[in-house]
């Protein structure tokens, strides 16, 4: 009887450790849960994001979308249906700032604006506040990190860059994946604002992961966090569309 109780306690303790949400101010570059990868995309939602979500859903894999408020004449509010689609499909929605400014070159007040405007929009669209952010260009310093920690954010960069943003061919990007070992635990960087990535590379990564026997999961899942507790603060239901839904 004592042995059974001890075993149950140990198993419960392991489960608690495995599902511990990371503290604010944490910076991650790779997954910690064995046999997982986190496919992630920056700079959306774009014209091609909805189709990418369809491809990921068809492959039964999850991804993380670091959405931006306004970039390249896109406005988050105008793509609210795509943001909802990603969220309701079980993908993780995270922040990539409001206007994609380099956070290492601006002060605390501007960083506050870049994050809070994104929070306000996601609260209106989804009723959530994201706990994860990816600074534009992956750029941060000690000052940036201290401010983001104070604003209750965790920071995610990556350890596999597809180089799609730098004009890499699809074949070149794919080669980075096929060269990986058996349990790479990668957090990938790609951009759903690029048509070739959304229509070709993203779906290919999903199929590659499945063929390799890897679980493509959300960022929080690949870090052993709880879902949705590690991902979001739930701050009420979505708001009806009104005149404030503009960039």
C-alpha positions, 0 to 999 in steps of 0.5 A: 500500500505504501509503495502504491501511494509513493508511486502515485506521489512520484507520478503526480510530482512528475506531472506537475514539473512537466506542466510548470508554466515558465516565469515572466522574463524567461527567454527560450530558443528551443523546445524542452519536451522530447520529440516535439517541435514548435513551428512558428510564423511571424508577421501575419496575419496576411492574405495567405495565413488562412490557407496556411491554417487550413493546411496545418489543420489538414495535417493535424499539427499545431503551430504558433503565430506571432501576429503583428498589429500593422505591417505592409499595409495589413491591419490586424483588425481587418484580418480578425477572422483569420486571427479567430480561425488560428485561435479556434483551430488550437494554434497558439496566438502570440505577440510580435508587437504592434508596428514591428519596431526594433525594441532595442532602439526605443524607450520604455514608453514606446515598448509599452505602446507596442505591447499594449496596443497589441493586447487591446486588439487581441482582447477585442478579437479573442478575449485573451492577453498573450503571455508570449512575445517575439521581439521583431528580428529577435532583438532584445537586450537587458533593458528590453527584457526587464521591461517585457518582464514587468509587462508580464511577458515571456520571450521566444526566439528560435533555433532554426531560421528558415531564412525565408525572409532573406530570400532563401529558396524553398529547397534551401529552407527544406534542407535545414530541416532534413539535416536535423537529428532525430530529436531536434526540439526546434523552434522554427522561424518562418513568415506567413506574410510570404506567399511561398512560405504560407503555401509551400514551406509551412505545409511541407514542414508539417508533413516533414515533422509527421514523417519524422515521427515528431509532434508539431505542437504549440510553443507552450506545449513544446515547453511543457506549459499548461494550455491555455494557462501558459499561453494566455490570460483570459480577460473576458469574451471578444468584443463586438466590432465598433469604430475602435477596430482600426489601426 
